[in-house]
Amino acid sequence: MSTRRRDRHGRGLRGPLAVRNPLTGTTLDPVRPPARASFFDEAVQNSIERVHAHAPDVLTGITVGIEEVPFLQTAWSGERVPLAAAVAATPEAFGRVVLYRRPLEHRAASRQGLQILVHRTLVEQLAALTGRSVDDIDPDALDDED
C-alpha cells in the first residue's frame, strides 16, 4: 500500500498498523510519547524532587503550581511574556510559584531543553522567594547542557 493512500488528505495514518494477533484477535496500539501537558507535569515533578534532594527546607511553606498562560491583573513589563511568577507568603497563605506551561514550551527547542528550562525557572523563582542563592538550592543547576 502506498504512503499516499495511507495519509490521504494529510490527516495522518489511518487504519490498523499491525495485523491482528491470532490468539487474542486484537491489534496493539503503537507506543506514543506522552502528551505535551503530561510531559510538562512530569518535568515539574522531577524538578521539585531534584530541589527537594538538594535543599528540602526550601520548599517548606511554598506551593508550586502550573497554569497554561499568564493571567495577570497588571500588565507585565517589557515585551516578553513571563515564564513564571512568584508570590511571597502572607500570614494567611503559603508562598506560591506558578510556572506557565505554554511560554516555557514555546521557548524550549526540545523536550530535554524544556526539562532544563523548567528546572532553571523553578530554581530561580525559589531563590527569589527565599533569598537564598541558586547554588544553595541546586548546586548542579548550572551543569545542565542546553
PEMOGI-V785153 format. One record per pair of residues at least 6 apart in sequence whose C-alpha atoms are under 6 Angstrom apart, sorted by sequence separation. I is the first residue (numbers start at 1). J is the second residue. If there is no record, write none. Layout:
i=I j=J
i=I j=J
This chain:
i=7 j=13
i=20 j=26
i=89 j=95
i=108 j=114
i=127 j=133
i=6 j=13
i=20 j=27
i=88 j=95
i=127 j=134
i=87 j=95
i=87 j=96
i=86 j=96
i=86 j=97
i=85 j=97
i=85 j=98
i=84 j=98
i=84 j=99
i=84 j=100
i=83 j=100
i=83 j=103
i=83 j=104
i=69 j=100
i=62 j=94
i=64 j=96
i=66 j=98
i=68 j=100
i=61 j=94
i=62 j=95
i=63 j=96
i=64 j=97
i=65 j=98
i=66 j=99
i=67 j=100
i=68 j=101
i=69 j=102
i=113 j=146
i=62 j=96
i=64 j=98
i=66 j=100
i=68 j=102
i=86 j=125
i=43 j=115
i=47 j=119
i=55 j=137
i=54 j=138
